[in-house]
Amino acid sequence: MQTTPGRIVVDVPLIDRTTDPVQSDTPAADPFALAASWLPAEGEDRALMTLSTIDADGFPRARTVMLSELSGERFFFHTDADSRKVADLAANPKVALTVLWPGFTRQLVVQGTAEVAPAAEVADAFAKRSPYLRQLAWVNTPAYAALPRVERERRWARFAAEHPEPAQPAGWVGYAVIPHRMIFWVSHPDAAGRRIEYVRTASAWDRHVLPG
């Protein structure tokens, strides 16, 4: 039987270019306050982002992960300790995070250094995840990915039935990214988009306006 693909409706940010901190004539002074105003608030669905690391051959490696939270001046994400990204970070903790909003309206790029997150933060982040994501932390292994589709579906259904809300696995870890550079981009339907770049110095942030 043939099925018709569904359609997903997403919220596209409505931007007033006269007051927007990137497009207006008065850019924000604090990049973390600006990032917090863009990102989902506590209790809302988490944002997805592209995490870029450097592999053992010196090439960038990118994948989509969930931005668990922005807390203070750190961006957090979580993953399996046996994943390639963790091996990359052990050799080179320099990363880039890219968040793109629906409708190609906004983008945030963060360059920084990743460090292992505290155990309490990791446990709190896992507890806030949906049952599906907690099950994913257990089931999503290389051996599972190599199975035929029908077998993957069968094993997933069995695990979900046996573990509706599984505990945190021992190999689940978190990272906090401390930014060195943050770049905010906003589109403009009646002019060129533009970017505001913030670069960390010893005591403050240097701000630069860049073409979009």
C-alpha positions as protocol buffer text, in pm:
chain_id: "A"
residue {
  index: 1
  type: MET
  ca { x: 0 y: 0 z: 0 }
}
residue {
  index: 2
  type: GLN
  ca { x: 129 y: 344 z: -91 }
}
residue {
  index: 3
  type: THR
  ca { x: 117 y: 620 z: 166 }
}
residue {
  index: 4
  type: THR
  ca { x: 105 y: 993 z: 109 }
}
residue {
  index: 5
  type: PRO
  ca { x: 388 y: 1191 z: 268 }
}
residue {
  index: 6
  type: GLY
  ca { x: 271 y: 1413 z: 551 }
}
residue {
  index: 7
  type: ARG
  ca { x: 343 y: 1781 z: 597 }
}
residue {
  index: 8
  type: ILE
  ca { x: 502 y: 1936 z: 905 }
}
residue {
  index: 9
  type: VAL
  ca { x: 404 y: 2287 z: 1009 }
}
residue {
  index: 10
  type: VAL
  ca { x: 678 y: 2484 z: 1183 }
}
residue {
  index: 11
  type: ASP
  ca { x: 682 y: 2823 z: 1351 }
}
residue {
  index: 12
  type: VAL
  ca { x: 879 y: 3080 z: 1153 }
}
residue {
  index: 13
  type: PRO
  ca { x: 1013 y: 3374 z: 1359 }
}
residue {
  index: 14
  type: LEU
  ca { x: 846 y: 3709 z: 1290 }
}
residue {
  index: 15
  type: ILE
  ca { x: 1124 y: 3968 z: 1284 }
}
residue {
  index: 16
  type: ASP
  ca { x: 1082 y: 4342 z: 1313 }
}
residue {
  index: 17
  type: ARG
  ca { x: 1391 y: 4461 z: 1127 }
}
residue {
  index: 18
  type: THR
  ca { x: 1363 y: 4810 z: 1279 }
}
residue {
  index: 19
  type: THR
  ca { x: 1423 y: 4678 z: 1631 }
}
residue {
  index: 20
  type: ASP
  ca { x: 1599 y: 4346 z: 1568 }
}
residue {
  index: 21
  type: PRO
  ca { x: 1942 y: 4358 z: 1740 }
}
residue {
  index: 22
  type: VAL
  ca { x: 2120 y: 4233 z: 1426 }
}
residue {
  index: 23
  type: GLN
  ca { x: 1945 y: 4436 z: 1155 }
}
residue {
  index: 24
  type: SER
  ca { x: 1881 y: 4752 z: 1355 }
}
residue {
  index: 25
  type: ASP
  ca { x: 2131 y: 5031 z: 1421 }
}
residue {
  index: 26
  type: THR
  ca { x: 2168 y: 4932 z: 1788 }
}
residue {
  index: 27
  type: PRO
  ca { x: 2326 y: 4583 z: 1810 }
}
residue {
  index: 28
  type: ALA
  ca { x: 2302 y: 4398 z: 2140 }
}
residue {
  index: 29
  type: ALA
  ca { x: 2591 y: 4443 z: 2382 }
}
residue {
  index: 30
  type: ASP
  ca { x: 2561 y: 4097 z: 2541 }
}
residue {
  index: 31
  type: PRO
  ca { x: 2578 y: 3800 z: 2299 }
}
residue {
  index: 32
  type: PHE
  ca { x: 2452 y: 3554 z: 2561 }
}
residue {
  index: 33
  type: ALA
  ca { x: 2141 y: 3760 z: 2628 }
}
residue {
  index: 34
  type: LEU
  ca { x: 2080 y: 3775 z: 2253 }
}
residue {
  index: 35
  type: ALA
  ca { x: 2129 y: 3399 z: 2215 }
}
residue {
  index: 36
  type: ALA
  ca { x: 1893 y: 3332 z: 2506 }
}
residue {
  index: 37
  type: SER
  ca { x: 1626 y: 3551 z: 2348 }
}
residue {
  index: 38
  type: TRP
  ca { x: 1646 y: 3345 z: 2027 }
}
residue {
  index: 39
  type: LEU
  ca { x: 1667 y: 2995 z: 2174 }
}
residue {
  index: 40
  type: PRO
  ca { x: 1376 y: 2799 z: 2326 }
}
residue {
  index: 41
  type: ALA
  ca { x: 1292 y: 2880 z: 2688 }
}
residue {
  index: 42
  type: GLU
  ca { x: 1288 y: 2623 z: 2969 }
}
residue {
  index: 43
  type: GLY
  ca { x: 1010 y: 2371 z: 2909 }
}
residue {
  index: 44
  type: GLU
  ca { x: 990 y: 2433 z: 2533 }
}
residue {
  index: 45
  type: ASP
  ca { x: 1113 y: 2192 z: 2265 }
}
residue {
  index: 46
  type: ARG
  ca { x: 1492 y: 2195 z: 2241 }
}
residue {
  index: 47
  type: ALA
  ca { x: 1666 y: 2337 z: 1935 }
}
residue {
  index: 48
  type: LEU
  ca { x: 1859 y: 2117 z: 1694 }
}
residue {
  index: 49
  type: MET
  ca { x: 2205 y: 2224 z: 1584 }
}
residue {
  index: 50
  type: THR
  ca { x: 2494 y: 2107 z: 1370 }
}
residue {
  index: 51
  type: LEU
  ca { x: 2796 y: 2010 z: 1579 }
}
residue {
  index: 52
  type: SER
  ca { x: 3123 y: 2026 z: 1386 }
}
residue {
  index: 53
  type: THR
  ca { x: 3439 y: 1861 z: 1517 }
}
residue {
  index: 54
  type: ILE
  ca { x: 3779 y: 1779 z: 1365 }
}
residue {
  index: 55
  type: ASP
  ca { x: 3851 y: 1412 z: 1296 }
}
residue {
  index: 56
  type: ALA
  ca { x: 4182 y: 1226 z: 1320 }
}
residue {
  index: 57
  type: ASP
  ca { x: 4265 y: 1308 z: 957 }
}
residue {
  index: 58
  type: GLY
  ca { x: 4216 y: 1682 z: 1013 }
}
residue {
  index: 59
  type: PHE
  ca { x: 3883 y: 1703 z: 828 }
}
residue {
  index: 60
  type: PRO
  ca { x: 3571 y: 1865 z: 972 }
}
residue {
  index: 61
  type: ARG
  ca { x: 3299 y: 1623 z: 1072 }
}
residue {
  index: 62
  type: ALA
  ca { x: 2941 y: 1746 z: 1117 }
}
residue {
  index: 63
  type: ARG
  ca { x: 2626 y: 1592 z: 1258 }
}
residue {
  index: 64
  type: THR
  ca { x: 2293 y: 1709 z: 1401 }
}
residue {
  index: 65
  type: VAL
  ca { x: 2253 y: 1701 z: 1780 }
}
residue {
  index: 66
  type: MET
  ca { x: 2014 y: 1853 z: 2028 }
}
residue {
  index: 67
  type: LEU
  ca { x: 2114 y: 2170 z: 2210 }
}
residue {
  index: 68
  type: SER
  ca { x: 2021 y: 2061 z: 2561 }
}
residue {
  index: 69
  type: GLU
  ca { x: 2049 y: 2405 z: 2715 }
}
residue {
  index: 70
  type: LEU
  ca { x: 2223 y: 2740 z: 2728 }
}
residue {
  index: 71
  type: SER
  ca { x: 2321 y: 2793 z: 3089 }
}
residue {
  index: 72
  type: GLY
  ca { x: 2517 y: 3099 z: 3191 }
}
residue {
  index: 73
  type: GLU
  ca { x: 2789 y: 3124 z: 2929 }
}
residue {
  index: 74
  type: ARG
  ca { x: 2794 y: 2762 z: 2814 }
}
residue {
  index: 75
  type: PHE
  ca { x: 2608 y: 2563 z: 2548 }
}
residue {
  index: 76
  type: PHE
  ca { x: 2540 y: 2200 z: 2646 }
}
residue {
  index: 77
  type: PHE
  ca { x: 2490 y: 1887 z: 2438 }
}
residue {
  index: 78
  type: HIS
  ca { x: 2488 y: 1516 z: 2529 }
}
residue {
  index: 79
  type: THR
  ca { x: 2582 y: 1195 z: 2354 }
}
residue {
  index: 80
  type: ASP
  ca { x: 2711 y: 837 z: 2375 }
}
residue {
  index: 81
  type: ALA
  ca { x: 3064 y: 808 z: 2515 }
}
residue {
  index: 82
  type: ASP
  ca { x: 3151 y: 561 z: 2238 }
}
residue {
  index: 83
  type: SER
  ca { x: 3051 y: 796 z: 1955 }
}
residue {
  index: 84
  type: ARG
  ca { x: 3289 y: 939 z: 1699 }
}
residue {
  index: 85
  type: LYS
  ca { x: 3227 y: 1292 z: 1824 }
}
residue {
  index: 86
  type: VAL
  ca { x: 3359 y: 1199 z: 2168 }
}
residue {
  index: 87
  type: ALA
  ca { x: 3675 y: 1053 z: 2012 }
}
residue {
  index: 88
  type: ASP
  ca { x: 3717 y: 1372 z: 1808 }
}
residue {
  index: 89
  type: LEU
  ca { x: 3676 y: 1590 z: 2118 }
}
residue {
  index: 90
  type: ALA
  ca { x: 3929 y: 1389 z: 2317 }
}
residue {
  index: 91
  type: ALA
  ca { x: 4191 y: 1470 z: 2052 }
}
residue {
  index: 92
  type: ASN
  ca { x: 4078 y: 1826 z: 1974 }
}
residue {
  index: 93
  type: PRO
  ca { x: 3814 y: 2004 z: 2186 }
}
residue {
  index: 94
  type: LYS
  ca { x: 3764 y: 2289 z: 1935 }
}
residue {
  index: 95
  type: VAL
  ca { x: 3409 y: 2284 z: 1794 }
}
residue {
  index: 96
  type: ALA
  ca { x: 3155 y: 2484 z: 1598 }
}
residue {
  index: 97
  type: LEU
  ca { x: 2779 y: 2486 z: 1666 }
}
residue {
  index: 98
  type: THR
  ca { x: 2533 y: 2603 z: 1403 }
}
residue {
  index: 99
  type: VAL
  ca { x: 2164 y: 2667 z: 1473 }
}
residue {
  index: 100
  type: LEU
  ca { x: 1945 y: 2756 z: 1173 }
}
residue {
  index: 101
  type: TRP
  ca { x: 1588 y: 2876 z: 1230 }
}
residue {
  index: 102
  type: PRO
  ca { x: 1291 y: 2779 z: 1008 }
}
residue {
  index: 103
  type: GLY
  ca { x: 1223 y: 2988 z: 702 }
}
residue {
  index: 104
  type: PHE
  ca { x: 1593 y: 3076 z: 667 }
}
residue {
  index: 105
  type: THR
  ca { x: 1535 y: 3373 z: 898 }
}
residue {
  index: 106
  type: ARG
  ca { x: 1808 y: 3346 z: 1161 }
}
residue {
  index: 107
  type: GLN
  ca { x: 2133 y: 3163 z: 1218 }
}
residue {
  index: 108
  type: LEU
  ca { x: 2365 y: 3141 z: 1516 }
}
residue {
  index: 109
  type: VAL
  ca { x: 2720 y: 3008 z: 1480 }
}
residue {
  index: 110
  type: VAL
  ca { x: 2926 y: 2942 z: 1793 }
}
residue {
  index: 111
  type: GLN
  ca { x: 3296 y: 2861 z: 1785 }
}
residue {
  index: 112
  type: GLY
  ca { x: 3449 y: 2746 z: 2109 }
}
residue {
  index: 113
  type: THR
  ca { x: 3604 y: 2477 z: 2324 }
}
residue {
  index: 114
  type: ALA
  ca { x: 3415 y: 2176 z: 2460 }
}
residue {
  index: 115
  type: GLU
  ca { x: 3477 y: 2040 z: 2807 }
}
residue {
  index: 116
  type: VAL
  ca { x: 3313 y: 1748 z: 2986 }
}
residue {
  index: 117
  type: ALA
  ca { x: 3000 y: 1857 z: 3170 }
}
residue {
  index: 118
  type: PRO
  ca { x: 2952 y: 1794 z: 3544 }
}
residue {
  index: 119
  type: ALA
  ca { x: 2781 y: 1467 z: 3636 }
}
residue {
  index: 120
  type: ALA
  ca { x: 2490 y: 1648 z: 3802 }
}
residue {
  index: 121
  type: GLU
  ca { x: 2419 y: 1849 z: 3487 }
}
residue {
  index: 122
  type: VAL
  ca { x: 2430 y: 1532 z: 3274 }
}
residue {
  index: 123
  type: ALA
  ca { x: 2186 y: 1354 z: 3504 }
}
residue {
  index: 124
  type: ASP
  ca { x: 1948 y: 1652 z: 3507 }
}
residue {
  index: 125
  type: ALA
  ca { x: 1956 y: 1678 z: 3127 }
}
residue {
  index: 126
  type: PHE
  ca { x: 1882 y: 1306 z: 3086 }
}
residue {
  index: 127
  type: ALA
  ca { x: 1589 y: 1325 z: 3327 }
}
residue {
  index: 128
  type: LYS
  ca { x: 1433 y: 1604 z: 3119 }
}
residue {
  index: 129
  type: ARG
  ca { x: 1448 y: 1408 z: 2794 }
}
residue {
  index: 130
  type: SER
  ca { x: 1144 y: 1244 z: 2640 }
}
residue {
  index: 131
  type: PRO
  ca { x: 1098 y: 866 z: 2680 }
}
residue {
  index: 132
  type: TYR
  ca { x: 1190 y: 824 z: 2313 }
}
residue {
  index: 133
  type: LEU
  ca { x: 1523 y: 1005 z: 2355 }
}
residue {
  index: 134
  type: ARG
  ca { x: 1602 y: 810 z: 2672 }
}
residue {
  index: 135
  type: GLN
  ca { x: 1533 y: 485 z: 2487 }
}
residue {
  index: 136
  type: LEU
  ca { x: 1749 y: 611 z: 2200 }
}
residue {
  index: 137
  type: ALA
  ca { x: 2043 y: 652 z: 2437 }
}
residue {
  index: 138
  type: TRP
  ca { x: 2030 y: 276 z: 2504 }
}
residue {
  index: 139
  type: VAL
  ca { x: 1937 y: 129 z: 2167 }
}
residue {
  index: 140
  type: ASN
  ca { x: 2118 y: 346 z: 1912 }
}
residue {
  index: 141
  type: THR
  ca { x: 2442 y: 148 z: 1875 }
}
residue {
  index: 142
  type: PRO
  ca { x: 2654 y: 58 z: 1568 }
}
residue {
  index: 143
  type: ALA
  ca { x: 2537 y: -304 z: 1598 }
}
residue {
  index: 144
  type: TYR
  ca { x: 2172 y: -194 z: 1605 }
}
residue {
  index: 145
  type: ALA
  ca { x: 2219 y: 37 z: 1304 }
}
residue {
  index: 146
  type: ALA
  ca { x: 2359 y: -253 z: 1098 }
}
residue {
  index: 147
  type: LEU
  ca { x: 2044 y: -464 z: 1143 }
}
residue {
  index: 148
  type: PRO
  ca { x: 1774 y: -493 z: 872 }
}
residue {
  index: 149
  type: ARG
  ca { x: 1488 y: -244 z: 908 }
}
residue {
  index: 150
  type: VAL
  ca { x: 1230 y: -500 z: 1024 }
}
residue {
  index: 151
  type: GLU
  ca { x: 1464 y: -629 z: 1293 }
}
residue {
  index: 152
  type: ARG
  ca { x: 1544 y: -274 z: 1408 }
}
residue {
  index: 153
  type: GLU
  ca { x: 1175 y: -199 z: 1442 }
}
residue {
  index: 154
  type: ARG
  ca { x: 1112 y: -526 z: 1629 }
}
residue {
  index: 155
  type: ARG
  ca { x: 1393 y: -468 z: 1877 }
}
residue {
  index: 156
  type: TRP
  ca { x: 1292 y: -107 z: 1931 }
}
residue {
  index: 157
  type: ALA
  ca { x: 932 y: -202 z: 2006 }
}
residue {
  index: 158
  type: ARG
  ca { x: 1044 y: -471 z: 2251 }
}
residue {
  index: 159
  type: PHE
  ca { x: 1284 y: -240 z: 2433 }
}
residue {
  index: 160
  type: ALA
  ca { x: 1028 y: 43 z: 2450 }
}
residue {
  index: 161
  type: ALA
  ca { x: 769 y: -194 z: 2595 }
}
residue {
  index: 162
  type: GLU
  ca { x: 1012 y: -329 z: 2855 }
}
residue {
  index: 163
  type: HIS
  ca { x: 1167 y: 10 z: 2938 }
}
residue {
  index: 164
  type: PRO
  ca { x: 908 y: 287 z: 2894 }
}
residue {
  index: 165
  type: GLU
  ca { x: 1127 y: 532 z: 3090 }
}
residue {
  index: 166
  type: PRO
  ca { x: 1478 y: 388 z: 3113 }
}
residue {
  index: 167
  type: ALA
  ca { x: 1742 y: 511 z: 3355 }
}
residue {
  index: 168
  type: GLN
  ca { x: 2052 y: 693 z: 3235 }
}
residue {
  index: 169
  type: PRO
  ca { x: 2305 y: 454 z: 3077 }
}
residue {
  index: 170
  type: ALA
  ca { x: 2658 y: 453 z: 3214 }
}
residue {
  index: 171
  type: GLY
  ca { x: 2802 y: 562 z: 2880 }
}
residue {
  index: 172
  type: TRP
  ca { x: 2593 y: 878 z: 2839 }
}
residue {
  index: 173
  type: VAL
  ca { x: 2804 y: 1194 z: 2866 }
}
residue {
  index: 174
  type: GLY
  ca { x: 2762 y: 1568 z: 2828 }
}
residue {
  index: 175
  type: TYR
  ca { x: 2975 y: 1856 z: 2704 }
}
residue {
  index: 176
  type: ALA
  ca { x: 2975 y: 2227 z: 2774 }
}
residue {
  index: 177
  type: VAL
  ca { x: 3093 y: 2452 z: 2493 }
}
residue {
  index: 178
  type: ILE
  ca { x: 3260 y: 2773 z: 2610 }
}
residue {
  index: 179
  type: PRO
  ca { x: 3235 y: 3022 z: 2321 }
}
residue {
  index: 180
  type: HIS
  ca { x: 3528 y: 3210 z: 2175 }
}
residue {
  index: 181
  type: ARG
  ca { x: 3327 y: 3360 z: 1888 }
}
residue {
  index: 182
  type: MET
  ca { x: 2952 y: 3399 z: 1831 }
}
residue {
  index: 183
  type: ILE
  ca { x: 2804 y: 3511 z: 1500 }
}
residue {
  index: 184
  type: PHE
  ca { x: 2437 y: 3609 z: 1464 }
}
residue {
  index: 185
  type: TRP
  ca { x: 2278 y: 3634 z: 1117 }
}
residue {
  index: 186
  type: VAL
  ca { x: 1933 y: 3770 z: 1031 }
}
residue {
  index: 187
  type: SER
  ca { x: 1778 y: 3777 z: 685 }
}
residue {
  index: 188
  type: HIS
  ca { x: 1612 y: 4084 z: 535 }
}
residue {
  index: 189
  type: PRO
  ca { x: 1350 y: 4057 z: 255 }
}
residue {
  index: 190
  type: ASP
  ca { x: 1407 y: 4416 z: 143 }
}
residue {
  index: 191
  type: ALA
  ca { x: 1786 y: 4439 z: 178 }
}
residue {
  index: 192
  type: ALA
  ca { x: 2089 y: 4218 z: 231 }
}
residue {
  index: 193
  type: GLY
  ca { x: 2110 y: 4009 z: 543 }
}
residue {
  index: 194
  type: ARG
  ca { x: 2386 y: 4093 z: 785 }
}
residue {
  index: 195
  type: ARG
  ca { x: 2582 y: 3938 z: 1067 }
}
residue {
  index: 196
  type: ILE
  ca { x: 2702 y: 4061 z: 1404 }
}
residue {
  index: 197
  type: GLU
  ca { x: 3020 y: 3890 z: 1526 }
}
residue {
  index: 198
  type: TYR
  ca { x: 3125 y: 3884 z: 1891 }
}
residue {
  index: 199
  type: VAL
  ca { x: 3483 y: 3775 z: 1971 }
}
residue {
  index: 200
  type: ARG
  ca { x: 3587 y: 3711 z: 2329 }
}
residue {
  index: 201
  type: THR
  ca { x: 3879 y: 3914 z: 2465 }
}
residue {
  index: 202
  type: ALA
  ca { x: 4045 y: 3898 z: 2806 }
}
residue {
  index: 203
  type: SER
  ca { x: 3774 y: 4104 z: 2973 }
}
residue {
  index: 204
  type: ALA
  ca { x: 3490 y: 4164 z: 2726 }
}
residue {
  index: 205
  type: TRP
  ca { x: 3353 y: 4097 z: 2377 }
}
residue {
  index: 206
  type: ASP
  ca { x: 3468 y: 4276 z: 2063 }
}
residue {
  index: 207
  type: ARG
  ca { x: 3177 y: 4337 z: 1825 }
}
residue {
  index: 208
  type: HIS
  ca { x: 3201 y: 4354 z: 1444 }
}
residue {
  index: 209
  type: VAL
  ca { x: 2940 y: 4402 z: 1172 }
}
residue {
  index: 210
  type: LEU
  ca { x: 2979 y: 4161 z: 880 }
}
residue {
  index: 211
  type: PRO
  ca { x: 2799 y: 4127 z: 544 }
}
residue {
  index: 212
  type: GLY
  ca { x: 2532 y: 3862 z: 535 }
}
